[in-house]
Amino acid sequence: MCCAGVICPAPGYCVSGAAAAAACPDGEFSPFDGGRGPQDCRPCFAGLYCMGAPSGGPSGASSGAPSGAFSGGPSRSLPGAPWGPPASALLGAPPGAPGGGRRGAPGGPQRASGGGSQDGGAPKTPVVGPCQAGYYCPEGSSSKGDTSLRAPPGSFAPEGSPWPQFCRPGTYTSAAAAAECLLCPAGFYCDEAGMSLTPVSGAAAPKACRVGMYCPEGSVFHKNCPPGTINAFPNGETLGDCLPCPSGFFCQYEETNGPTGRCKAGYHCATRSTSMAPQEIDSFGNGPCPAGSYCPEGTASPVACPAGTFQPSLRAAEKADCLPCLAGWYCEYEGLTKPTAECSPGYYCEEGQQQQQQQQQQKQQPQQQQQQQQQQQQQQQRVDFIVLKVYFSCRLKNIMV
């Protein structure tokens, strides 16, 4: 039988005439010392579980107290959560406080011994603590991991959770009862809260990155491959999966899985070209066809005009745009923007002449040239003499006849 001056310990209660404290029912506890009956039992705080504990109150994080619970000297738990009970409500008054003192200390009020039960049976073992990670414990919970209270797919519940929380965008869960969310896998994006690989009603699965895109790990939204690149395959993970636009083509827009078209005649597209007719040479070597060259449609690199021709202008589109070397000049090399030089005295250069050919056919000493001219004149004189001789012979025959 409880005696005067003996305090009934929390979280049990002591009815009049009881020899020991009685335990509150599972899922309840008495939040303060001096409980007088079942009416002083309160539902276990959300985030905790209570299994008939006569010798200790709930411990761990609390997200709120039930209606009517002790509220003096409040202490905060989770940000934005309701006020929880003070430590003194669970542990008794601190030493030196009115009515305080250590349990069993001489001169202070004594606490009744715990361990009794209301029905007079064996004492209940105190089992009180935070809810198991992956599960949530609403107010009045008596189990730390009730299978019916698992965090559903798309949500998570750290230890001591009063309720599950949706995974934020950019994260997901692979199954139920998750203690934390995982980063959205590379090649996918998670643009909604509460996404899961095992979706239930109202929960979506991570979305695959489409062609023309890439999605690093933890992506909330997909990233488009920039202009000048393409990605022909889904589930791209990094910018490196966006391949350079192929040579001879241009890729004008972002988020494409193939080239926009072929490079225009008069221009060359080396790689990563964003225009069919790049007007200036860029860092990737794309630009207008340079002088001395020509560029048909789809040209990756300019084609040099052949020797014996030259091209002084930009944007030549075909070989016919290469101009023949001027008469009296020679064009020795390919890719010339102007003739190499004028023919030297004593030489002649026909239209389209190359110097190498000129040197092989026309280069002779002046004396040799004079002798050759004399020989040609002598031959011509012989021919003329023979012609005259034949002519006069015919006339003479006619006269005699």
KOLBA-176817 format. One record per residue (C-alpha): residue number from 1; residue in one letter; x, y, z. Coordinates in Angstrom, 2 decimals. Example, Ala and Ser with C-alpha at 12.3 -4.5 7.8 and 13.67 -1.06 7.14 Angstrom:
- 1_A_12.30_-4.50_7.80
- 2_S_13.67_-1.06_7.14
END
This chain:
- 1_M_0.00_0.00_0.00
- 2_C_1.37_3.42_-1.00
- 3_C_2.38_5.51_1.94
- 4_A_2.14_9.23_2.54
- 5_G_5.15_11.05_1.09
- 6_V_5.83_8.40_-1.58
- 7_I_5.50_9.71_-5.13
- 8_C_4.01_7.37_-7.74
- 9_P_6.60_7.19_-10.56
- 10_A_5.90_8.08_-14.16
- 11_P_4.92_6.58_-16.51
- 12_G_2.72_4.41_-14.25
- 13_Y_-0.05_5.36_-11.83
- 14_C_-1.00_4.37_-8.28
- 15_V_-4.60_3.82_-7.28
- 16_S_-5.55_4.36_-3.66
- 17_G_-4.27_1.55_-1.49
- 18_A_-2.01_0.01_-4.18
- 19_A_1.28_-1.52_-3.08
- 20_A_3.06_-0.71_-6.37
- 21_A_2.65_1.42_-9.47
- 22_A_0.42_0.04_-12.21
- 23_A_1.37_0.17_-15.89
- 24_C_-0.63_2.13_-18.40
- 25_P_-2.04_0.10_-21.31
- 26_D_0.15_-0.51_-24.37
- 27_G_0.38_2.68_-26.44
- 28_E_-0.08_4.89_-23.37
- 29_F_1.96_6.25_-20.47
- 30_S_1.60_8.69_-17.60
- 31_P_3.70_11.72_-18.53
- 32_F_4.23_12.93_-14.97
- 33_D_4.86_11.56_-11.48
- 34_G_1.92_11.21_-9.14
- 35_G_-0.54_9.51_-11.48
- 36_R_-3.62_8.41_-9.56
- 37_G_-5.41_6.21_-12.05
- 38_P_-5.97_5.20_-15.67
- 39_Q_-7.39_8.65_-16.33
- 40_D_-3.85_10.02_-16.00
- 41_C_-2.54_7.84_-18.86
- 42_R_-2.01_9.61_-22.17
- 43_P_-1.40_8.29_-25.67
- 44_C_2.29_7.72_-26.44
- 45_F_3.81_10.70_-28.21
- 46_A_3.97_10.55_-32.00
- 47_G_7.33_9.22_-33.18
- 48_L_7.66_6.93_-30.13
- 49_Y_6.18_3.63_-29.06
- 50_C_5.11_2.63_-25.50
- 51_M_4.63_-0.95_-24.36
- 52_G_3.32_-0.84_-20.79
- 53_A_6.26_0.83_-19.09
- 54_P_5.87_1.46_-15.33
- 55_S_9.49_2.41_-14.65
- 56_G_10.42_4.96_-17.35
- 57_G_8.78_7.37_-19.76
- 58_P_9.15_7.59_-23.51
- 59_S_12.60_8.51_-24.74
- 60_G_13.90_9.86_-28.02
- 61_A_12.66_12.54_-30.38
- 62_S_9.07_13.65_-29.99
- 63_S_7.00_15.58_-32.47
- 64_G_4.22_16.62_-30.17
- 65_A_2.14_15.94_-27.12
- 66_P_-1.46_14.74_-27.09
- 67_S_-4.28_17.02_-26.08
- 68_G_-4.23_17.53_-22.33
- 69_A_-0.59_16.44_-21.93
- 70_F_1.74_18.32_-19.62
- 71_S_2.86_21.51_-21.34
- 72_G_4.68_23.59_-18.74
- 73_G_8.27_24.66_-19.63
- 74_P_8.04_23.40_-23.22
- 75_S_10.95_22.12_-25.27
- 76_R_11.14_21.92_-29.06
- 77_S_11.72_18.78_-31.10
- 78_L_11.28_18.82_-34.90
- 79_P_11.10_22.31_-36.47
- 80_G_7.52_23.45_-36.67
- 81_A_6.26_20.58_-34.51
- 82_P_3.91_21.12_-31.52
- 83_W_5.35_21.58_-28.06
- 84_G_6.57_18.44_-26.33
- 85_P_6.66_17.75_-22.57
- 86_P_9.51_19.05_-20.42
- 87_A_12.18_16.72_-19.19
- 88_S_10.86_17.15_-15.64
- 89_A_7.57_15.61_-16.73
- 90_L_9.39_12.44_-17.69
- 91_L_12.22_12.29_-15.16
- 92_G_10.82_14.08_-12.14
- 93_A_11.87_17.39_-10.60
- 94_P_15.61_18.16_-10.61
- 95_P_17.59_17.97_-7.34
- 96_G_17.02_20.99_-5.09
- 97_A_13.67_21.85_-6.60
- 98_P_10.60_21.91_-4.34
- 99_G_9.60_18.35_-3.82
- 100_G_12.73_17.30_-5.69
- 101_G_15.71_15.20_-4.79
- 102_R_17.16_11.99_-6.05
- 103_R_15.07_8.91_-6.04
- 104_G_15.39_7.37_-2.59
- 105_A_17.41_10.31_-1.22
- 106_P_16.91_10.87_2.55
- 107_G_14.68_13.78_3.47
- 108_G_12.87_13.95_0.14
- 109_P_9.65_12.45_-1.05
- 110_Q_10.10_8.82_-2.00
- 111_R_8.93_7.32_-5.32
- 112_A_6.84_4.26_-5.16
- 113_S_8.59_1.21_-6.54
- 114_G_7.58_0.36_-10.07
- 115_G_6.98_-2.96_-11.63
- 116_G_3.43_-3.66_-10.51
- 117_S_0.59_-4.32_-12.87
- 118_Q_-3.05_-3.40_-12.60
- 119_D_-4.24_-6.97_-12.64
- 120_G_-1.70_-8.10_-10.06
- 121_G_0.22_-10.24_-12.58
- 122_A_3.94_-10.20_-13.37
- 123_P_5.48_-6.72_-13.88
- 124_K_5.74_-5.54_-17.46
- 125_T_9.19_-4.89_-18.89
- 126_P_9.51_-1.22_-19.92
- 127_V_9.89_-0.98_-23.70
- 128_V_9.81_2.65_-24.77
- 129_G_11.78_4.35_-27.52
- 130_P_11.88_5.94_-30.95
- 131_C_10.05_4.40_-33.87
- 132_Q_12.19_2.17_-36.08
- 133_A_13.69_3.73_-39.21
- 134_G_11.54_2.99_-42.25
- 135_Y_8.39_2.96_-40.15
- 136_Y_6.29_5.68_-38.57
- 137_C_4.55_5.77_-35.23
- 138_P_1.50_7.99_-34.89
- 139_E_0.26_9.04_-31.48
- 140_G_-0.50_6.05_-29.27
- 141_S_1.78_3.54_-31.01
- 142_S_2.76_0.40_-29.14
- 143_S_5.12_-1.14_-31.71
- 144_K_8.36_0.29_-33.06
- 145_G_7.89_-1.35_-36.48
- 146_D_4.29_-2.13_-37.27
- 147_T_4.20_-3.60_-40.79
- 148_S_1.01_-1.71_-41.49
- 149_L_2.86_1.52_-40.74
- 150_R_5.76_1.14_-43.16
- 151_A_6.81_4.23_-45.10
- 152_P_5.08_3.65_-48.45
- 153_P_6.98_3.71_-51.77
- 154_G_8.03_7.24_-52.63
- 155_S_8.41_8.26_-48.98
- 156_F_10.89_7.77_-46.16
- 157_A_10.86_7.68_-42.38
- 158_P_14.01_8.26_-40.31
- 159_E_14.17_6.83_-36.80
- 160_G_11.56_8.40_-34.55
- 161_S_9.24_9.48_-37.36
- 162_P_5.63_10.34_-36.43
- 163_W_4.66_10.11_-40.11
- 164_P_6.35_9.39_-43.46
- 165_Q_7.70_12.18_-45.62
- 166_F_7.61_12.35_-49.42
- 167_C_10.95_12.06_-51.19
- 168_R_11.81_15.47_-52.60
- 169_P_12.24_15.98_-56.36
- 170_G_15.57_14.59_-57.53
- 171_T_15.27_11.57_-55.22
- 172_Y_13.27_8.33_-55.08
- 173_T_12.89_5.08_-53.15
- 174_S_13.32_1.58_-54.50
- 175_A_10.75_-0.02_-52.16
- 176_A_8.61_0.54_-49.08
- 177_A_10.03_1.02_-45.55
- 178_A_12.86_3.30_-46.69
- 179_A_14.80_5.14_-44.01
- 180_E_16.10_7.63_-46.56
- 181_C_15.64_8.50_-50.21
- 182_L_18.14_7.73_-52.93
- 183_L_19.40_10.14_-55.56
- 184_C_17.56_9.78_-58.85
- 185_P_19.70_7.36_-60.92
- 186_A_21.83_8.68_-63.76
- 187_G_19.98_8.46_-67.05
- 188_F_16.67_9.34_-65.36
- 189_Y_15.09_12.43_-63.86
- 190_C_12.71_12.76_-60.90
- 191_D_10.63_15.90_-61.37
- 192_E_7.98_15.10_-58.76
- 193_A_7.91_14.51_-55.03
- 194_G_7.24_10.95_-53.91
- 195_M_8.71_8.98_-56.83
- 196_S_9.53_5.28_-56.51
- 197_L_10.66_2.30_-58.56
- 198_T_7.68_0.40_-57.10
- 199_P_5.01_3.02_-57.67
- 200_V_1.63_2.85_-56.00
- 201_S_-1.45_4.92_-56.61
- 202_G_-0.34_8.54_-56.81
- 203_A_3.40_7.73_-57.01
- 204_A_5.33_7.90_-60.29
- 205_A_8.53_6.13_-61.29
- 206_P_11.70_8.01_-62.30
- 207_K_11.44_9.13_-65.91
- 208_A_13.92_7.97_-68.54
- 209_C_16.02_10.63_-70.23
- 210_R_14.90_10.83_-73.85
- 211_V_17.10_11.05_-76.95
- 212_G_18.75_14.43_-77.29
- 213_M_19.04_14.75_-73.50
- 214_Y_21.25_13.73_-70.59
- 215_C_20.47_13.32_-66.89
- 216_P_23.23_13.18_-64.25
- 217_E_22.54_11.46_-60.93
- 218_G_20.04_13.38_-58.81
- 219_S_18.43_15.22_-61.73
- 220_V_15.16_17.02_-61.09
- 221_F_14.80_17.89_-64.77
- 222_H_16.50_16.59_-67.90
- 223_K_19.25_18.63_-69.52
- 224_N_19.14_19.18_-73.27
- 225_C_22.15_18.44_-75.43
- 226_P_23.36_21.87_-76.63
- 227_P_23.28_23.03_-80.26
- 228_G_26.17_21.53_-82.20
- 229_T_25.72_18.14_-80.51
- 230_I_23.38_15.16_-80.83
- 231_N_22.40_12.15_-78.73
- 232_A_20.65_9.38_-80.63
- 233_F_20.20_7.11_-77.60
- 234_P_17.96_7.39_-74.50
- 235_N_19.20_7.39_-70.90
- 236_G_22.16_9.70_-71.47
- 237_E_23.98_10.31_-68.19
- 238_T_26.50_13.09_-68.80
- 239_L_27.27_15.88_-71.26
- 240_G_29.80_13.47_-72.75
- 241_D_26.88_11.43_-74.09
- 242_C_26.05_14.38_-76.36
- 243_L_28.23_13.66_-79.39
- 244_P_29.68_16.36_-81.67
- 245_C_27.70_17.08_-84.82
- 246_P_29.36_14.97_-87.58
- 247_S_31.62_16.49_-90.22
- 248_G_29.85_17.92_-93.24
- 249_F_26.62_18.49_-91.31
- 250_F_25.18_21.12_-88.99
- 251_C_23.09_20.72_-85.80
- 252_Q_21.19_23.95_-85.29
- 253_Y_18.99_23.17_-82.29
- 254_E_19.30_21.71_-78.80
- 255_E_17.75_18.37_-77.81
- 256_T_18.28_16.66_-81.17
- 257_N_19.03_13.04_-81.99
- 258_G_20.54_13.72_-85.43
- 259_P_21.94_16.47_-87.69
- 260_T_19.65_19.22_-88.94
- 261_G_21.07_18.99_-92.48
- 262_R_24.12_19.11_-94.74
- 263_C_26.52_22.03_-94.82
- 264_K_25.71_24.50_-97.61
- 265_A_27.89_24.68_-100.74
- 266_G_30.52_27.40_-100.35
- 267_Y_31.00_26.58_-96.65
- 268_H_32.69_23.85_-94.66
- 269_C_31.48_22.21_-91.44
- 270_A_34.29_20.42_-89.61
- 271_T_32.44_19.48_-86.40
- 272_R_29.89_20.88_-83.92
- 273_S_28.58_23.30_-86.54
- 274_T_25.34_25.03_-85.54
- 275_S_24.79_26.71_-88.93
- 276_M_24.48_25.48_-92.50
- 277_A_26.47_28.53_-93.61
- 278_P_28.90_29.62_-90.86
- 279_Q_29.97_33.15_-91.71
- 280_E_33.19_33.22_-89.67
- 281_I_35.80_30.65_-88.78
- 282_D_34.96_29.40_-85.27
- 283_S_36.99_27.47_-82.71
- 284_F_35.90_24.15_-84.23
- 285_G_37.10_25.06_-87.76
- 286_N_33.72_25.77_-89.33
- 287_G_33.38_28.73_-91.69
- 288_P_33.16_30.03_-95.26
- 289_C_35.23_28.30_-97.91
- 290_P_38.61_30.13_-97.99
- 291_A_40.17_31.67_-101.09
- 292_G_42.17_29.16_-103.13
- 293_S_39.63_26.41_-102.37
- 294_Y_36.13_25.25_-103.22
- 295_C_33.49_23.56_-101.03
- 296_P_30.65_21.48_-102.48
- 297_E_27.57_20.77_-100.35
- 298_G_28.39_18.72_-97.26
- 299_T_32.07_19.66_-97.20
- 300_A_33.99_18.87_-94.03
- 301_S_37.32_20.38_-95.17
- 302_P_37.95_22.81_-98.07
- 303_V_39.24_21.29_-101.33
- 304_A_42.28_23.10_-102.79
- 305_C_42.02_24.39_-106.37
- 306_P_44.42_22.36_-108.58
- 307_A_47.74_23.65_-109.91
- 308_G_47.27_25.73_-113.03
- 309_T_44.28_27.51_-111.46
- 310_F_43.67_30.05_-108.74
- 311_Q_40.67_31.35_-106.76
- 312_P_40.84_34.85_-105.24
- 313_S_37.41_34.85_-103.54
- 314_L_35.70_33.24_-100.55
- 315_R_32.76_30.80_-100.76
- 316_A_33.65_29.01_-104.01
- 317_A_31.15_26.16_-104.32
- 318_E_32.61_23.88_-107.02
- 319_K_35.76_23.07_-108.97
- 320_A_34.56_25.16_-111.93
- 321_D_34.91_28.23_-109.68
- 322_C_38.69_27.77_-109.77
- 323_L_39.92_30.19_-112.48
- 324_P_42.48_29.08_-115.13
- 325_C_45.85_30.72_-114.74
- 326_L_46.10_33.82_-116.93
- 327_A_47.98_33.69_-120.24
- 328_G_51.50_35.00_-119.71
- 329_W_51.43_33.80_-116.13
- 330_Y_51.95_30.43_-114.49
- 331_C_50.30_28.84_-111.39
- 332_E_52.78_26.38_-109.98
- 333_Y_50.98_25.01_-106.89
- 334_E_47.48_24.00_-105.84
- 335_G_45.38_26.17_-103.54
- 336_L_46.58_29.50_-105.01
- 337_T_44.68_32.74_-104.51
- 338_K_46.63_34.40_-107.37
- 339_P_49.12_33.32_-110.09
- 340_T_52.57_32.41_-108.88
- 341_A_54.41_34.80_-111.21
- 342_E_54.60_36.26_-114.71
- 343_C_56.50_34.31_-117.35
- 344_S_60.17_35.26_-117.63
- 345_P_61.57_36.84_-120.84
- 346_G_62.17_34.22_-123.50
- 347_Y_59.33_31.99_-122.27
- 348_Y_55.66_31.82_-123.01
- 349_C_52.81_30.68_-120.78
- 350_E_49.50_29.61_-122.19
- 351_E_46.27_29.93_-120.21
- 352_G_46.22_27.46_-117.32
- 353_Q_49.98_26.93_-117.54
- 354_Q_51.97_25.45_-114.64
- 355_Q_55.58_26.54_-114.16
- 356_Q_56.90_23.00_-114.06
- 357_Q_55.50_22.25_-117.50
- 358_Q_56.81_25.59_-118.81
- 359_Q_60.29_24.87_-117.57
- 360_Q_60.39_21.43_-119.19
- 361_Q_59.02_22.48_-122.62
- 362_Q_60.20_26.06_-123.22
- 363_K_63.38_26.64_-121.27
- 364_Q_66.22_26.81_-123.91
- 365_Q_69.40_28.79_-124.50
- 366_P_69.05_31.88_-126.81
- 367_Q_71.68_30.48_-129.27
- 368_Q_69.80_27.20_-129.59
- 369_Q_66.59_29.10_-130.25
- 370_Q_68.29_31.11_-133.06
- 371_Q_69.67_27.97_-134.69
- 372_Q_66.27_26.34_-134.54
- 373_Q_64.66_29.35_-136.18
- 374_Q_67.27_29.28_-138.99
- 375_Q_66.62_25.61_-139.60
- 376_Q_62.90_26.24_-139.78
- 377_Q_63.45_29.04_-142.32
- 378_Q_65.68_26.83_-144.49
- 379_Q_63.12_24.06_-144.47
- 380_Q_60.40_26.51_-145.47
- 381_Q_62.55_27.78_-148.34
- 382_R_63.07_24.24_-149.63
- 383_V_59.35_23.62_-149.53
- 384_D_58.65_26.84_-151.42
- 385_F_61.27_25.96_-154.09
- 386_I_59.77_22.52_-154.65
- 387_V_56.28_23.96_-155.00
- 388_L_57.46_26.53_-157.59
- 389_K_59.37_23.89_-159.52
- 390_V_56.29_21.69_-159.79
- 391_Y_54.14_24.62_-160.80
- 392_F_56.40_25.74_-163.65
- 393_S_56.82_22.18_-164.91
- 394_C_53.06_21.87_-165.26
- 395_R_52.80_25.15_-167.12
- 396_L_55.52_24.18_-169.54
- 397_K_53.80_20.92_-170.41
- 398_N_50.56_22.75_-171.09
- 399_I_52.28_25.21_-173.46
- 400_M_53.98_22.48_-175.42
- 401_V_50.72_20.68_-175.85
END
